[in-house]
């Protein structure tokens, strides 16, 4: 039995998961920066 399809699927799942976490953290960072700017009264 060839394990290559499972290895490819595992790498694809990991890449999708990492991409999702990166997108989520980036959006959270943007939201937090916007809230911090609003508290300081700054505008960009």
Backbone atoms as SQL, in Angstrom:
CREATE TABLE atoms (id INTEGER PRIMARY KEY, chain TEXT, resi INTEGER, resn TEXT, atom TEXT, x REAL, y REAL, z REAL);
INSERT INTO atoms VALUES
  (1, 'A', 1, 'UNK', 'N', 0.847, -1.181, 0.000),
  (2, 'A', 1, 'UNK', 'CA', 0.000, 0.000, 0.000),
  (3, 'A', 1, 'UNK', 'C', 0.892, 1.246, 0.000),
  (4, 'A', 2, 'UNK', 'N', 0.557, 2.167, -0.866),
  (5, 'A', 2, 'UNK', 'CA', 1.319, 3.407, -1.008),
  (6, 'A', 2, 'UNK', 'C', 0.737, 4.460, -0.057),
  (7, 'A', 3, 'UNK', 'N', 1.580, 5.035, 0.768),
  (8, 'A', 3, 'UNK', 'CA', 1.137, 6.026, 1.756),
  (9, 'A', 3, 'UNK', 'C', 1.164, 7.444, 1.214),
  (10, 'A', 4, 'UNK', 'N', 1.611, 7.640, -0.011),
  (11, 'A', 4, 'UNK', 'CA', 1.767, 8.983, -0.551),
  (12, 'A', 4, 'UNK', 'C', 0.474, 9.804, -0.532),
  (13, 'A', 5, 'UNK', 'N', -0.677, 9.264, -0.907),
  (14, 'A', 5, 'UNK', 'CA', -1.900, 10.090, -0.845),
  (15, 'A', 5, 'UNK', 'C', -2.210, 10.583, 0.575),
  (16, 'A', 6, 'UNK', 'N', -1.942, 9.756, 1.563),
  (17, 'A', 6, 'UNK', 'CA', -2.188, 10.177, 2.941),
  (18, 'A', 6, 'UNK', 'C', -1.209, 11.262, 3.370),
  (19, 'A', 7, 'UNK', 'N', 0.015, 11.150, 2.943),
  (20, 'A', 7, 'UNK', 'CA', 1.018, 12.167, 3.268),
  (21, 'A', 7, 'UNK', 'C', 0.650, 13.493, 2.615),
  (22, 'A', 8, 'UNK', 'N', 0.238, 13.434, 1.373),
  (23, 'A', 8, 'UNK', 'CA', -0.172, 14.653, 0.664),
  (24, 'A', 8, 'UNK', 'C', -1.385, 15.280, 1.347),
  (25, 'A', 9, 'UNK', 'N', -2.346, 14.445, 1.739),
  (26, 'A', 9, 'UNK', 'CA', -3.535, 14.953, 2.430),
  (27, 'A', 9, 'UNK', 'C', -3.170, 15.578, 3.771),
  (28, 'A', 10, 'UNK', 'N', -2.238, 14.975, 4.476),
  (29, 'A', 10, 'UNK', 'CA', -1.817, 15.519, 5.766),
  (30, 'A', 10, 'UNK', 'C', -1.129, 16.873, 5.589),
  (31, 'A', 11, 'UNK', 'N', -0.264, 16.978, 4.592),
  (32, 'A', 11, 'UNK', 'CA', 0.395, 18.261, 4.323),
  (33, 'A', 11, 'UNK', 'C', -0.627, 19.311, 3.890),
  (34, 'A', 12, 'UNK', 'N', -1.599, 18.924, 3.085),
  (35, 'A', 12, 'UNK', 'CA', -2.628, 19.869, 2.647),
  (36, 'A', 12, 'UNK', 'C', -3.465, 20.340, 3.837),
  (37, 'A', 13, 'UNK', 'N', -3.849, 19.410, 4.716),
  (38, 'A', 13, 'UNK', 'CA', -4.631, 19.786, 5.892),
  (39, 'A', 13, 'UNK', 'C', -3.829, 20.710, 6.801),
  (40, 'A', 14, 'UNK', 'N', -2.553, 20.427, 6.970),
  (41, 'A', 14, 'UNK', 'CA', -1.706, 21.280, 7.806),
  (42, 'A', 14, 'UNK', 'C', -1.569, 22.670, 7.189),
  (43, 'A', 15, 'UNK', 'N', -1.369, 22.735, 5.878),
  (44, 'A', 15, 'UNK', 'CA', -1.223, 24.031, 5.205),
  (45, 'A', 15, 'UNK', 'C', -2.500, 24.855, 5.318),
  (46, 'A', 16, 'UNK', 'N', -3.646, 24.208, 5.165),
  (47, 'A', 16, 'UNK', 'CA', -4.922, 24.915, 5.290),
  (48, 'A', 16, 'UNK', 'C', -5.114, 25.401, 6.723),
  (49, 'A', 17, 'UNK', 'N', -4.773, 24.558, 7.681),
  (50, 'A', 17, 'UNK', 'CA', -4.894, 24.948, 9.086),
  (51, 'A', 17, 'UNK', 'C', -3.981, 26.101, 9.445),
  (52, 'A', 18, 'UNK', 'N', -2.747, 26.052, 8.996),
  (53, 'A', 18, 'UNK', 'CA', -1.798, 27.132, 9.271),
  (54, 'A', 18, 'UNK', 'C', -2.263, 28.426, 8.611),
  (55, 'A', 19, 'UNK', 'N', -2.740, 28.325, 7.381),
  (56, 'A', 19, 'UNK', 'CA', -3.252, 29.514, 6.698),
  (57, 'A', 19, 'UNK', 'C', -4.448, 30.110, 7.424),
  (58, 'A', 20, 'UNK', 'N', -5.320, 29.259, 7.939),
  (59, 'A', 20, 'UNK', 'CA', -6.474, 29.739, 8.688),
  (60, 'A', 20, 'UNK', 'C', -6.080, 30.444, 9.969),
  (61, 'A', 21, 'UNK', 'N', -5.132, 29.880, 10.694),
  (62, 'A', 21, 'UNK', 'CA', -4.660, 30.500, 11.930),
  (63, 'A', 21, 'UNK', 'C', -3.967, 31.822, 11.625),
  (64, 'A', 22, 'UNK', 'N', -3.181, 31.880, 10.560),
  (65, 'A', 22, 'UNK', 'CA', -2.525, 33.133, 10.190),
  (66, 'A', 22, 'UNK', 'C', -3.548, 34.219, 9.843),
  (67, 'A', 23, 'UNK', 'N', -4.560, 33.854, 9.066),
  (68, 'A', 23, 'UNK', 'CA', -5.593, 34.825, 8.698),
  (69, 'A', 23, 'UNK', 'C', -6.357, 35.295, 9.926),
  (70, 'A', 24, 'UNK', 'N', -6.699, 34.371, 10.815),
  (71, 'A', 24, 'UNK', 'CA', -7.438, 34.703, 12.032),
  (72, 'A', 24, 'UNK', 'C', -6.627, 35.634, 12.923),
  (73, 'A', 25, 'UNK', 'N', -5.345, 35.344, 13.106),
  (74, 'A', 25, 'UNK', 'CA', -4.517, 36.181, 13.970),
  (75, 'A', 25, 'UNK', 'C', -4.283, 37.554, 13.346),
  (76, 'A', 26, 'UNK', 'N', -4.133, 37.612, 12.036),
  (77, 'A', 26, 'UNK', 'CA', -3.941, 38.903, 11.364),
  (78, 'A', 26, 'UNK', 'C', -5.192, 39.771, 11.514),
  (79, 'A', 27, 'UNK', 'N', -6.360, 39.155, 11.324),
  (80, 'A', 27, 'UNK', 'CA', -7.602, 39.922, 11.477),
  (81, 'A', 27, 'UNK', 'C', -7.794, 40.367, 12.922),
  (82, 'A', 28, 'UNK', 'N', -7.448, 39.519, 13.871),
  (83, 'A', 28, 'UNK', 'CA', -7.543, 39.896, 15.287),
  (84, 'A', 28, 'UNK', 'C', -6.593, 41.047, 15.606),
  (85, 'A', 29, 'UNK', 'N', -5.397, 41.003, 15.036),
  (86, 'A', 29, 'UNK', 'CA', -4.431, 42.068, 15.254),
  (87, 'A', 29, 'UNK', 'C', -4.954, 43.385, 14.696),
  (88, 'A', 30, 'UNK', 'N', -5.510, 43.344, 13.501),
  (89, 'A', 30, 'UNK', 'CA', -6.059, 44.567, 12.893),
  (90, 'A', 30, 'UNK', 'C', -7.181, 45.144, 13.750),
  (91, 'A', 31, 'UNK', 'N', -8.047, 44.265, 14.254),
  (92, 'A', 31, 'UNK', 'CA', -9.153, 44.699, 15.097),
  (93, 'A', 31, 'UNK', 'C', -8.630, 45.323, 16.396),
  (94, 'A', 32, 'UNK', 'N', -7.621, 44.721, 16.989),
  (95, 'A', 32, 'UNK', 'CA', -7.049, 45.244, 18.235),
  (96, 'A', 32, 'UNK', 'C', -6.347, 46.579, 17.997),
  (97, 'A', 33, 'UNK', 'N', -5.636, 46.715, 16.888),
  (98, 'A', 33, 'UNK', 'CA', -4.984, 47.985, 16.577),
  (99, 'A', 33, 'UNK', 'C', -6.014, 49.089, 16.367),
  (100, 'A', 34, 'UNK', 'N', -7.113, 48.747, 15.715),
  (101, 'A', 34, 'UNK', 'CA', -8.160, 49.737, 15.485),
  (102, 'A', 34, 'UNK', 'C', -8.778, 50.174, 16.809),
  (103, 'A', 35, 'UNK', 'N', -8.991, 49.219, 17.716),
  (104, 'A', 35, 'UNK', 'CA', -9.553, 49.551, 19.029),
  (105, 'A', 35, 'UNK', 'C', -8.572, 50.392, 19.841),
  (106, 'A', 36, 'UNK', 'N', -7.288, 50.084, 19.763),
  (107, 'A', 36, 'UNK', 'CA', -6.276, 50.853, 20.490),
  (108, 'A', 36, 'UNK', 'C', -6.190, 52.275, 19.945),
  (109, 'A', 37, 'UNK', 'N', -6.260, 52.415, 18.643),
  (110, 'A', 37, 'UNK', 'CA', -6.242, 53.744, 18.044),
  (111, 'A', 37, 'UNK', 'C', -7.463, 54.556, 18.453),
  (112, 'A', 38, 'UNK', 'N', -8.612, 53.885, 18.547),
  (113, 'A', 38, 'UNK', 'CA', -9.840, 54.577, 18.951),
  (114, 'A', 38, 'UNK', 'C', -9.728, 55.054, 20.395),
  (115, 'A', 39, 'UNK', 'N', -9.093, 54.269, 21.261),
  (116, 'A', 39, 'UNK', 'CA', -8.912, 54.677, 22.657),
  (117, 'A', 39, 'UNK', 'C', -7.990, 55.889, 22.768),
  (118, 'A', 40, 'UNK', 'N', -6.989, 55.940, 21.900),
  (119, 'A', 40, 'UNK', 'CA', -6.044, 57.067, 21.934),
  (120, 'A', 40, 'UNK', 'C', -6.566, 58.262, 21.159),
  (121, 'A', 41, 'UNK', 'N', -7.601, 58.077, 20.372),
  (122, 'A', 41, 'UNK', 'CA', -8.150, 59.169, 19.596),
  (123, 'A', 41, 'UNK', 'C', -7.383, 59.441, 18.323),
  (124, 'A', 42, 'UNK', 'N', -6.621, 58.465, 17.864),
  (125, 'A', 42, 'UNK', 'CA', -5.833, 58.636, 16.639),
  (126, 'A', 42, 'UNK', 'C', -6.610, 58.117, 15.437),
  (127, 'A', 43, 'UNK', 'N', -6.288, 58.698, 14.308),
  (128, 'A', 43, 'UNK', 'CA', -6.883, 58.214, 13.063),
  (129, 'A', 43, 'UNK', 'C', -5.796, 57.961, 12.063),
  (130, 'A', 44, 'UNK', 'N', -5.991, 56.940, 11.244),
  (131, 'A', 44, 'UNK', 'CA', -5.010, 56.610, 10.200),
  (132, 'A', 44, 'UNK', 'C', -5.534, 56.968, 8.842);
